Structure formats: C-alpha cells, structure tokens
Amino acid sequence: MNFIKYFIIFSVIYFVNINVFSQTNNRQYVGYKQDIGSVLIDVSDGEYRIEPFNKKIFHVTFLPKGEKVKDLSFAVVKKPEKTDFRITDEGNIVKIESYSLKVIIKKQPFAIEFYRHSKLLFADNSGYVKTDSSQIMNLTIDKSEVLYGGGTRVLGMNRRGNRLKLYNRAHYGYETHSDLMNYSMPVFISSKKYMVLFDNSSSAFLDLDSKHNNTVSYESQYGTINYYLITGKDWFELLDQYTDLTGRQPLPPLWTFGNFSSRFGYHSQKEVLNTIDKFFKDKIPVEAVIIDIYWFGKGIFGSMGNLDWYRDSFPEPYAMIDKLNKKGVKTILVTEPFILTTSNRWQEAVDNKILATDTVGNPFTYDFYFGHTGLIDIFKPEAREWFWNIYKDFTAKGVGGWWGDLGEPEVHPKELQHVLGSADELHNAYGHEWTRLIYEGYAKDFPQQRPFILMRAGYAGTQRYGIIPWTGDVNRTWGGLKPQPELSLQMGMQGVAYMHSDLGGFAGGEKIDNELYIRWLQYGVFQPVFRPHAQEQIPSEPVFQSTDVLASAKKSIELRYKMLPYVYSMAFENTQTGKPLMYPLFFIEQRNNKLLTYDNAYMWGDALLVSPVKSQGVTLQKVYLPQGYSWTNFYTGKKYDGGQEIEVPVTIDNIPVFARGGEFLPMLSKAQQTKYYNLNEFTMHFYPDIKVRNSDYALYNDDGVTNKSYEKGFYEILNFTAVNTEKLLTINVEREIGKRYSNKREENTVTFVIHNLDKKPKKIVINGQKYQGKPVYDSEKKLVSFITPLKNYKKSIEVYY
C-alpha cells in the first residue's frame, strides 16, 4: 500500500511538472550496488555511477560495457565531501536522496530523474547513446526553461535552440552574431537555477534543444561521458557551488583595475616611452603598457617564437622597464605558443623535444598566418619547464605580467599529437593548461607576487589560475559594442568574472568614430578591466584622440579610479564566493521571467545598475529598474521606484547609471595611480530606502600586490551596517584586521554622503555625541555630507530625519 500511495503521488508530480518527458531507449535495468560514496546502477549496456558530491552537487558518469575510463577532465579541483545519502528500493523505483537533491531511477521503462527537493530539474531518459562516430548524452528538460552557457558566443542571452560547437576558435571582426569564439565551455545553466558541467575538454557539441524536442545533448568522440549537476537556492549560491567545484579566481594585483596603454602594437622602445609620457603630460593615470608582437621582431611574419628582445627596436629593454617601473607603470609582454621554423629558437625547441609531434614522434609542422610553425606541447612536463624558464627569466628582470595570445590554439590540426592525446582530444584544455603553467610558475618562483595573466582562451575552471580573458577581436563598430555586456554576463555566470572587451573595438575601420569610442569607454568604467586596444591604424589610447574625445575619455578614466575601493572589494568577494563583478538583473528580481533574456542593463556589483549606450545618436534610453528597491540616478540624484521601465534622457557626458536603495558605495576623491592608493581618506555614499531596513557592506583593503594577502592575514575589512526607519538612519562601522596587517592605524577620515533626503537632517549623532562639524546639505541632489574620523576601530552614526 505504501508503494501504491507513493507511486500515485509521484506520478502526479511528474506529469504536472514535466509532461513533455518521454522514454525512447531500450536500456534495461539490471540492479544496483552501493560503493564507497556512490551508487552503481547496472544496466544492459553499461553502468551509471551516481555520486552525491556534496549537499548541492551530484556527479554522474556512464561507462559503456567493455570500456575503461578515459579521463579528459581539467575542470574540477574539489574533492567529494562526505555526504549523507540514503537509498531505497521500492518496487519499480530506486531513490537516492541527499540533503537537497534526489535521484529517482525508474526500472521499467528505464529512466533517471533529478530533483531539488520536490522540484523536477531534468531527466536522463534516452541518456547515453553510442554511434559509429561519437557518444552522446541526452538530457530531457522542461519546455519553459531559458538556457545560458557554452562559453563566449553572441547569440542573445537565451541560448536555447542552438547547437554549439565546443572548439575554441577566434572569430575576427565579429559583431552582432557569433556561433563560435575563443572560449567555449561544456556548461549549460537553466533558468530553474541549476547548472550541468560536462567534464570533458575535447572537441565536442553542446546541443541546447536545437531540434525543439526539449532535449539537451552533449556529443563527443573522445573521453568518458560524465557530468556534474550543480544547484543552489538562488543564483548567487549556484555560482558559489560551481566555483567551489571548479576553483575560485585568485585576487589580481590592484593595478589590474586601473587604466592600460595597449595597441597592436608598439614598434619600438622609443614609441613605448613617448606614449607613456603623453599619459603623464595629460595627467591621465596609467598602470601598465602592453607590448605586442614587435618586441621580438621587426614585422608580423617569420619571427614568432623568438621570445627575446629585437634589439634594433628595443636596444635597452631593461632600462626601459626600469624607467617605467619607477613611474609606476608595469611592462606586459605578449607571448604565443607557436615556434616558427624560421625563429631563433626553432632548433632549441627541436633539441629539447618540447613540440607537439606527428604519430611517429617528429615535430609536427604546418602553415598558419604568421609562418611555418610547430606548437609547444603544453601538456608535456619538459615543455612546460622549458617555456616557464623563459617567463621566469623575464619576470626576474622586471616584466610585470604576461599576455598569452592565440592560445585556442588558433590553428590546431587534428593530426597533431600531444603527450596526453590528439589535438581534438585536448584542444579546449590548451589555453587552460597554458594559464596554469604561468600561474604555478609564479607560485613556485615568485610566491609573493600576484600574477597578471591576460589570455583569450580557456576552459571550465581556468579562473582558478587567475585568467584575465577578453572577448576577442571585436569589430570597431556599433555592432561590435552591442554584444559586449552579453558576453561578460554569460561568462560571469560560468565562473569567469574578468571577461572584458578591447575598449573602442579592435578590428577594421580606417577612421575613428568619436561617439563610439566615447560610449565604449563609458561602458568600460563598469566592466572588469579597463583596457583600450586596437589595430594600429586607429590609435586606441585616449592621449592620441582629439581634444573633446580626450576630455571625455579622461573623465571616464578618472571615474574608474575613484571607484577602485568598490571594484577591489567586488574582486575580493569574487575570490570568496564566485560572485561575478557584472551580473544580470534577474539575479535580484528572480521571479520576473521577462528579465531572463534582458541585457540592456546589468548590475555592476550590488550597488550600481548600468545601462550602456550601444547605438549612435541616442538621446533617450529605456531602462528597467528591478522591483523591491528605489533607484537613484548616479549623476543627477533623481530617485525612481523600482518595478518599472523608465525613459532616461541621455547626453554624450554619461551613460545611465543608477544606485540601488539600501546600498553602500565607497569612492575616492582623487583619481591617481594605484601606487598611491590608500583608504586614509575616502567617501562612503549610502542610499537609504524605506523598503530596505537592514544593509551591510564589507570594504576590503590590502597592499594590492602581495600574493594571498587575505590568507596570510595582511588585510583589513571595514564592515558597514545600516538600519533605516522612517525617522532614523543608524550606521555602524567596525574594522576587522588581519593578524599580520602592518598598517594598524586607528584612524581613517571618511566623508559620509547620505542620499535621498527631502530635507536637511534634524541632527547627526556620532558615538553618542552630537556632531560638531557642519554638515552640507544639497537641496537639488537631496543629499547631506559630513566628515568624521573612524577612531578606535568602531563607529556609530545616527542621522535623524
């Protein structure tokens, strides 16, 4: 009777939730057995291994009969936790239940269904299918789900209906559509707040219901088919779980978040120094200069792989680096994994056997754009050591960071063999392992230094090696600007928080579009890395623009620097939870399905909503403001209620930006290089909202350069909390200091700015005493500002309305 009762209840849930699921295979259930930490389901053509990985993650592997596991995994670093689960066998059903996840195996007809609590997520019905040329895993999903993932693509926010090739490949000059780009990922994310990671780095296909039959399929010729189901109660917990599984991004050096001087490319030492001098002359902060291909050759062709200074153009490179370092400007050099047969290092590479080979062990050579080449076998220990020793030597001589270009690899013939397998088997892991090589080299030989690793190709989990990726060779057009928020938002949802664009656009065009350049840089203030970059026929640097454009660019750069405390704290939070710096509006209004495909605006951290201007001549822009908060125009102070779309007047001066009610926003008063960065004086904005009674914020600070500062105790955190009522705002501040933090001062000078005040406060009380200073009330912007020291690590501020 119990079984009949259970079966009736389960059948109702099943058909109500997902009546589109169907059974199409002839797989027969044989039995199950419990292994250490997992359950093995024996079926007629193989074995499912279902492993409760932790309370929120299950790992599922299918091994066909007669085959051995071939591990092409590079994504996962987390070890399985000891997870309590129970197995029950009730008639036609076997259940595996953990804290929040449940798997139901139907014996006849065979099917596997995955639940979070009582909510059906998806089913592994037709499941694993073997063909002559590939192996396929089919998952049946709900007809209503919006799907994200697959890496960098320009397909719109909802990627359902597309068959995605998983093969990292550059798309030169893309604009408003791109099926395949530099950074593909075997991951899909559902609007039902779960993710599925297919842990296989080979060339493959991820089909997101292209046949419109409610099926997601993963198809590959290589490796063992397995996937991780990752869940969370909300979007933030989902990403917390995913980045716990695949690794967290380490904190980059603070200067990463400042302004870069970059182009393709600087031809000489003189050109580099003259360009940086112009930044200083124009009083524009700059952190680093990125030197492209000409550092090792006079032209584009024939010299790739030299990996040493071309002394005709760079006669005294280390004097140049030293001069730049004294100015607070880092030198970043480009490298590629290709060693041309015409390069100075070709014979050295052959003799040291560091190149990928043909099937009989000879260096595999082929033609591509830059010449006749071999490819470093990044998977081979000897090759990794050889390559790292080059990086090590330059780093020891003052090079401040590295750019890895063409790392898909750009051309990777399927006949080529790596030490671990063929090119197609390992293709998508190449950039991942290249990033890892540099990251681990720094950890071994420069353990106190945070690496800067700019790469355009990676894999699931590459964020744990500190990758700073960009969106590839975008066209320098309005069509090129349009998809940039989509690309960064999608990758942030896939754990890669530093995806950014070449500001101003990279490819094409002989004349600069001033309006486009201004709008792209205004957007750049609110994306992870501020790095203008372009082909040399149109200079990317603001110092080479017309007077009006230079003034606008300088304004954007200065705003970026003033926001560094906010940006750096966002970066720190990302290291702890995987929370993206940019995230979609549906993260904070989770029941509004209309937002699931919306990318006209996004959240830049928790405090700011940003709506980039992506079309020419815009004077009015529609922006949706999420429900549950008030929203204050960052520039004018005008307040709006959430839950509505508004039309905002737009001038060339700014793009629409709104502060969320109930949030803190720290800023600096001066825009200057990060070598001068400190929190001795700063401004803390707060936006009271009667809908938000309680608020909190953690302002992170360290020296900006020491590796693993937080883990080592070299940090401070200023914790702000607020309680807001109709008549009183109470703000409390308390300093948390790491055990080894050297700057244990007892005082910061903070200017508090309280917004959204219809009239001047009746009084301000600090630590129980009436404020003795002179608060300044701005009736137009409806804000009050006052200055106070933060003494003795604690502060209590009361603002009476």
N, C-alpha and C positions, 0 to 999 in steps of 0.2 A: 504493500500500500504506500509506503514511504517513497518508493521509487516512482510509482504512478503519479503521486502528488507532485514530486519534484519534476517529472517529465512534462506534466501539463503546464506548470509554472514556467519552466524553461522554454517550452515551445511558444508560449505567448510572448515572452521577452524577445525571443529570437525573431519571430515573424513581425512584431511591431517595429523593432529596431532596424532590421536589415533584411527585408523580404526579397531583396534582389540577389542574395547569395544563392549560389547553385552548386551542384556537385556534378563534376564532369569526368572524373578519373575512375580507373578500375582498381585502384590501390586497395589491398585487403589488410585489415588489422590482424596482427598475429598475437601480440602480447606486449607487456611492459615489464621493466625491472628497474629498481632504484639503484643508482650508482652513487658514488660519493658526491653529494651536492647537486645531483642532476637526475633526470628520469630518461630512460632509454625506451623509445617506442618502436617496437619491431613491426615492420610492415613487409608486404610481399616483395617489394623491390629495393629494400634498404632499411635504414634506421634513422629516426629522428632522435636527436639529443636535445632535450629541453632543460636549460639550466637557469634557475632563479638566481640572477647575478647579484641583485640586492633587492630592496623593497620596491623599487620603481623600474627595474630593468630585468628583462628575460633575454637569454641568448638561445637561439635556435639554430641547429646545424642539421643538414640532411646529408647522409653518406650513403651513396648507392652501393648495392651489393657488389662485392669483389673489388672495391676501390679503396685506396688508402687516402688519408687526409693529405692534401697539398696546401700548405699554409702560405697564402699570399697576403697575410694581414700585416698592416703597418699602422692601423688606426688606433687600436685600443692599448692603453697602458694600465688601466685599473685592473687589479686582481679581484676575482669574485669574493664577495663578502660572505661570511657565514649567515645564511638566510634561512629562517624557519619557513618551511612549507609542508603541506600535508597532501597526501594522495588518497583519493577514494575511488573505488571501483564499484559502480552502481549499474548493473545491467548493461545497457548499450553505451554507457558513458564512463570515461575516466577523467577525474578532475585533479588538477594540480593547482593548489591555492597558496599564495603568499600573503603578505600584509595587505597589498592593494591590487595585485594582479592575479588573474585566474585564467587558466588554460583548460578548455573542455575538449576532450578528444572523443569524437563520435566513432564508434567501431564500425557500424554498418548503416548507410554508406560512410566510408571513412572521410573524416574532416577534422580540422583543428580550428578552434575559435579562441580568440584572445579578448579578455575583458579587463577593464579597470573597474574594480568593484562590480557593479551590476551592468555597466555600460559596455556593450559590444564595440570593440575597436575595429577589428578586421578578422578575416578568416583565411586560413591556409587550406583551401579546398582542393582545387586541382593540383596545387602545390608543385612539387618538383617534377619536371618533365625533361627527359633526355632525348636529343635529336642527334642526327649524324654529325652536325657541325657545332652544337652548343648544348648547354644545360640551362634550364630556365626555372626560376622560382616564381610562381604566380600567387598573388595575394588578392583576395576579394574585399573591396571596400564599399562604403556607403555611397549612394548616388549623390549625396549632398555635399560631400567633402571638397573643400578647396585644398589644393596641394602646392607646396613650396619645395625648393631644394634643387638638387642636381648640379650645384655649383654656380659659376657665373654664366648667365645666359640673359639675353634680352628677349623676353617672351611675355612680359607682363607679370604682375605679382602672382596670379593663379597660373601655375604651370601644368595643370591638368589638361589632358588632351594631346600632350606632346610625347613623342618617342625621342629620348635624349641619348645621344651617343656619349659614353663616358671615355673620353680620349682627349687629354689636354692638348689644345691646338690654338695657336694665335689666330685672331681674326683682325687683320689690318684694316683700319679705316671704317670700323662698324659704326652704325648709327642706331636706328630705332628697332632693329631686329637682328638677333644673332642666335642661331641654334647651338653653336659650339664655340667655346672660348678657352682661355688659358687655364682655367682652374675648374675642372669638373669634379663632382663629388657623388659617391654612391649612396646618397642620403635623400629620403623624402620626408616631408613634415606635413602633418594633417591639421586642418582647422579643428579637429577634435582633440588637439593638444597631445599628440604622440608623434614620435619620430621612429623611422626604421633606417638603420645603418646596415648596408650590405658590406661586410668586411672583406673586400676583395679588391686589390689595386690594379687588376689587369684591365685591358681594353674590354669594354662591355657596353650594354644598353640598359637604360632605365626607362621603362615604358610607363608613363603616368596616364594610363587609360586612354591611349590614342585610338583604340577601337570602340570606345564608348560602351564598353560592356562591364564597367565597374571593376576593372582589374588593373592592378599594378604589377608589372613583371620586371624581374632582373634577369638579364641574359648574358652569359659569358661562356667562352670556350674553355677557360682556364680556372684552376683552383677549386677549392671545396666551397659549395654554396652554403653560406651561413648569414644570419642577420641578428641584429640586436633590436629589440623593442624597448624604446625609452619613453617614459611617461612622466607627467607632472601635474600637480593640481592647477597650475596656471603656467603661462608662458615663461615666466622667469624661473620657476622650478624646473621646467622642462630643459631649459638651457643649462641650468646648474647641474642637472643629472648628466646631460650629454657631455659637457666639458669635464665633469668628474670622470667620465668613462674614457674620453679621448685625450684629456690633458688640458690644463689651463695655460693661457698666454702669460708668460713672464712679463714683468713691468719693464717697458723700454726706458732708455735714458730720457730724462725730462726734455732734452733738446729735440727729441723726435717730434714734439708737438709744436715746435716753432716753425719759422719760415725757411724754405730751402731755395738755393740757387741751383737750377738744373736745366740742362738742354741736351739735345743731340746735335753737336756736342762742342765742348771747348777744345780748340785745336792746339793750344799752347799754354805754357806756364804763364806767359805774359797776359794772355786773354783771361785766364782764371783770376789772376791778381787784380787786373784792371776792373773786372766785373764786380768783384767783392768790394773794391774801393768805391765803386759807384753806390753800392748799398749804404756804406758808411757816410759818404758825402750827402746822400739824400735822407740820412737819419732813419733808415728802414732796418729794423732788426733782422739779422740773418744768422742761422745756426750752422749751416753746412753747405758745401758746394759738391755737387755730384758730377764726376768726370767720366764721360762716356768713352767710347771705343778708341779715340785718338790718343789716349795716354800710352798705348803700346804700339801705335803705328800711324804713319802719315795719312793713309787713306782707309777706306772701308774694307778693301779686299786684300787678301793674302797674308795678313798679319795676326789674325785671331789665333790665340794660343801662345803668343809671345810671353804674355803675363810678366812683362817687365817694361820699365820706362823707355819710351822713344826719346832719346836724349837730344835729338835735333830740335824737338819742340819743347821738351821739358828738361833743360840742361841741368838744373839744380832742384830736383823734385823735393828733396828732404828739407832744403832751405825754404822752399815754397810752403811745405806742410808746417814747418816750424813757425813761419810768419803767420799763416792762417790760424794755427792753434793759439798763438799769442793774442790774436784778435777775437778768440772765442768761436772760431769757425772750423768745423770738422771737415776733413777730406774724405769723400766717399768714392771708391773706385769701382767701375764695372768689371765683372768677370763673366766668362761664358764657359760651358763645359766642353767646347769643341777645340781640338788641337789640329790646326790645318797642317797638311803635309809640307806647306811652304813656310811654316812658322819656325822660329828659332829653337823651339822645344820639341819639335817632332821626333828627332832621334832619341832624345832623352825619354820621351813618353814611350817609345817603342822598346827601348832598352830596359826600362823599368816595368814593362808589361802592365801598364795602367789603363790601357784602352780596351773597350769592348771588342769582341772578336767575331770572326765567322765561325762556321761549325767545326773547322779543323784547328782553330786556335790562333789564326793570324789576325792582326789588326784589321777590323772591318772599316773600309774607307768608302766614301761616297761624296757626291757633289751636293752642295746646297748654296744658298745665295752668296755667302762670303768666301767660298772656295772649296777645294777638295779637302776632306776632313776625316778625322777619326773622332770618337766620342769617349770621354773619360767614363770608365765603368764605376759609377758612383757606389755601387753595391760591393765592390771588391776592397777588402781591407788595405791592401797595398796601395791601391789607387787613392783611397781616402787619405791615407797618411801622406802620400806624395802631394796631393792637392792642398791639404791643410798646411803643410810645411811652407808652401808659398804664401798662404794667407798669414800664417804666423810671422813670417819674416817681415812682411809689410806692416802688420799691426804693431810689431815691436818697434818699427821705425816711425810710428806716429799716425798711420792711417786710422781714421776714426770709425769706419764702418764699411759695409760691403753691399754692392748691388749685384745680384745674380740674374742675368738676362738669358733669354732663350731656353729656359730650363724646363720646357714641357717634356722632353726636348723638342725644339722647333721642328727638326727633321729626325725621325727615329725609325729607320727601315725595319720591317718586321723580321727580316732575315738576320738581323744583328743579334748577337748573343751576349748576355751579361753572365756573371759568375753564378747568379741565382736563377737564371732562366732567360727566356727570349724577351725581345723588346716589347712585344704585345703583352706578355705576362706581367711585366713590371713597369710599363710605361707611366702610369699615373702616380707611381711612387717615386719617380726620379727626382722631381723638384723637392719633394718631401725629404728624401734622404740627403739631398744637397744642402738643404737648410739645416738638417740635423748635424751634418758634418761640421758646419761652421759653428753652430751653437755649442756642440760638445767640445770643439777645439778651444773655444773661449773658456768653457768651464774648466778645462784641463790646464791651459797655459796662461790664461788671463782671468783667473777666477773672481777678481774684484771688479771687473769691467762688464757692464751690461752691453751685449752685442746689439748692433743695428744691422738687420738683415733684410734688405729690400729684394723681394722675389715676386715673379709674376705667375708662378705655377706651384701648386702644392697638392695636398691630398687631405682626406679627413684626419684631423688630429695634428696637422702641421703647426697649428697655433701654439702647441706646447714648446716648439723650438724657436719661438719669437719671430715668426714670419711677419713682415710688413708688406702685404701684397697690393698690387694696383690693378686697375680694370683694363689694362692692355692698351693697344694703340688705337684709341678712340679718335674719330674724325673731329676736326676742329670746326664744328658746325653746331647749329641749334639742335639738329638731330642727334649729334653726339652727346650733348649735355642732357637731353631728355631722360635717358635711362639710367643716369648715374645714381640717383637715390635708390632705384630698384636694385641695382647690383650690390650696393653696400648693405641695404636692408636684408636682402636674401642671404648674403654671406654671413652677416651678423647672426642670423637665425641658425646658421650652420656652424657656429662656433668660431668663425673667423672675423674678429671685431675690427681689424685695421684695414679692410678693403677701402681703397680710395682711388681717385682719378687723377690723371695728369691735368692739373688745373689749366684752363684755357684751351684744352684739347691738344692732341699730338699730331695727327696726320692730315695732310692735304692743305690746300689753300696757299695763295701767294701774297694775300693781303690780310691784315688783321681786322677782324670785326670788333670794334672797340666795345660796343654794347655787350656782345657775347663774352668777351674777356672779363669785363666788369662783373657780369652776372655769375660767371663761373667762379671767380674768386670770392664773391659774396657767399656763394654756396660753400666754398672751401673752408670758410671760417667754421662751419658747422659739420665738417666731415673729419675723419680720424687724423689724417696727415695733410698738412698744408704744403703742397709741392707743385708749383707751376712747372710744366715741362712740355717741350715741343720740338719739332724739327727746326733746324737752324735757320731756314729761310724766313721764319717769323719768330723773333726772339720771345721767349716765354717769360723772361724776367721783367718785373714791373719797372725797373730802372731804365729800360730801353723803350718805354712807352711814351706817348705824348703827354703833355703837361696835365691835362684833365684826367686822363686814364691813370697816370702815375698817382695823382692825388687820391683818386678813388681806391686804387689798389693799396696804397699806404694806409688808408682808413680801415680797410678790411684786415690788413696785417696787424695793425695796432689793436683792433678789437680782439683778434685771436690771442694776442699776447696778454691782454687784460683778463681774458677768460682762462688763462692757464691754471689757476687753482681749481677751477671747476673741471676742466678737462683732465687734469692729472688725477684728481680724485675719482673721476669716472674710470680712468685707466686702472687705478688701484682696485676699484670694485670689480672690474672685469677679471683681474687676477684671482679674486676670491670666489666668484660665483659664475663667471662666464657671461655676465650681463653685457650685452652689446653697448657700444657708445651711441650708436644710432639704432632705434627700434621703431616698428610700425605703431600706428595709433591704436590698433586693435589689442595691443598688449595692455592698455589701460582702460579700454571700453570693450570688454571681452564678449558682451552679449550683442553687440551691434554687428551683424553679419555683413552689412554694407561696407564696413571698414576692412574686411578681409582682403580686398583687392585694391585698397586705396593707397596711393603713394604720392599724392600731391603735397602731402605734408608728413612729417615724421617727428618723433621725439629725439632730441639731442640731449641725452641724459634725462633725468626725471623732471627738470625744471623748465626746459625750453621746447616749444613746438616751432618747427621751422618749415616754411613753405617756399622752396626755391622758385625763382622766376626762370622758366625754361623756354620761353618764347620771346620773339622780338617785339618791341613796342608795347609791352604790357603796361596799362595804366590802372586797371582794376583786376584783382585776383580773388577768386573764391577759395575760401579755406574752411574746412570743417574743424570745429572745436569740440573735443570729446565731452560727453556728459559727466556730471559729478563734480565739476570744478568751475571756478571762474578763470578767465584768461585775460591777461593784461598785455597790451601792446608794448613790447620791449622798448620801443623808441618814443612813443607818444604818451604812454601811461593810461590810455583809454582801456576801460575794463568791459569785458563781454561775458555773458553767461554761456556755459557750455551746453552741448546738445544741439547745436545749430551750425549751419553753414553761413558764413558771413562773406561779404564782399569788401575787400580792403583796398583803399587807394594805394597805388604803388608809384614811387618816383625812382629815378636812377640811383638815389642815395642808398637805398636799403632794400632787402627782400623782407617779406612778412615774417616776423618772429614774435612769439607770444610766451609769456611766463605763466606757468601753471599755478593756480591758487594753492596755498599751503606749502610752498617750496622755498628753500634757501638757495641763493645764488652768490657764491663768493667771486670777487673780482679784484684785480689790482688797479691802482690809479695810474700807473706808468706802464708804457709798453717798451720793454727793453730786453736785451738778450737774456737767455736763461742762466748765463753765468752770474748774473746779478739777482737772480730770483730769490726771494725770501718772503716770509709772512710776517715780518716785523710790523708792516703796515698793510692793511688790506680793507676792502669794503665788503660787508655782508648784506646783501639785499634779502628782504623777506616779503612775501606776497600773501598777506592774511586773506583767508577765505572762510566765511562762516560755515560753509559746507564741510570744511576740513578742520576739525577741532584739535587734532594732535598731529604734530610734524616732527621729523628728526632728520638729521643730516650729519655725515662724517666727512670732515675736511682733512685729507691726508697730506702729509708733508715728510720729505726726507731730503737728503743732499742731492738727489736727482741723478746720481752717477753710480753709486756703489751697488754692486750686484746683490740681489736678495736682501735689500735693506730691511724689509719688514721681518723676514725670517730671522735675521741676525739681531733684531732689536734696535736698529738705527733709524728710528722714525718717531713721529708724533702724530696724533689724531686729535683734532678739536671736534668734540661731539656737541652739536647744537640740537636742542629740543625746543618745541614751542607748543603752548596750549593757548588756543584762541577762543574767546567768548564774545558776546555782544558788546561788553564794556571793558574787557581787559585782555591784553596780549602779554603772556609771560614767556620769556625766552631764557633758557638756562644753557650755560656753556661749561663744559668740563674737559680738561686736557688729559689725554692718555699718552704716556711717554714710554717708548721702548726702553728696555733695560740698559742698552748701550748707546742711547741717543746722547750726543755730545753737547748739543745746543739746548741745555736745560734752562733757558731764560724763563723768568717768571712774568714776562710782560709782552703782550702784543698790543699795538694800537689799532683798534678796529673802528671803522665808521659804519654804523648800522644805518641802513636805509629801509624804512618801513613804508610800503606802498599801499595803495587802495584806501587812503584815509580821506574821507569827505571834509574833515576839518582837522585843525591842529589838535594834537592830544592834550587832554586836560593836565596831565603831568606824567613825568617819567621817573621811575624809582630804580636805583641800581644798588644791589646788595643791601636793601632796606633803607637807603638814604636817598632823598630827593636829588635828582640830577642837578648839578650846579652849573653846568655849561649852558650854551644857548642853542637849543635845537632849531634847525632851519626847516621851515615848512614851505613847500612849493604847492601853491593852490592850483596851478594849472595841471601839473602831473599828479597831484594828490598824494604827496609823499612827505615824510619827515626824515631828516638825517641828523645824527648826533654822533660824537666821537667819544670813545671810552677806552681806557686800557683794560686788558684782561690780566688781572693780577692773581697770584696765588692759585693758578690752575683752575679756578672756578669763578663763575659769574652768574648772577641772577638779575634779569632786567624785566621791569614791569612797565607797560605802556597803557595808560588809562585813556579810553576813548571819551 
